[in-house]
């Protein structure tokens, strides 16, 4: 039993984020595709969906993205790209992100040049993660990998409940 408790304590520290908690404040220097620094304090304003993506798996959760768009909810959406998790040269990724930023004015595109969210928040490297922050910047949902329809339905229900508060 003691080993189980130690393993659980160890895992919760490695994962870094806890549902219902506001994560450690982070500043990503020179990270906004539109120019400037990104501050995690932006996550406190309204319900925020954050896609933390490996450029090699950037389209893995397009189904969820499309459903979010169709919902027309007033969400803050950010795409944070883990720039260190790919062989693709940074200048090519940056060029593509700038084009996306021009097309998608309502989405904030951000570059994590040093794996900061992996180091500070314990996100998984080389994966796609989805984080949803609610009232006051508290984490209300996290998911790693490709979302299936059942998971998308669950998350949309959660987001709708968060909006109704």
Beta strands, then each sheet from edge to edge (+ up, - down):
strand 1: 27-28
strand 2: 38-39
strand 3: 48-54
strand 4: 76-82
strand 5: 107-112
strand 6: 129-133
strand 7: 139-144
sheet 1: 1+ 2-
sheet 2: 5+ 4+ 3+ 6- 7+
end
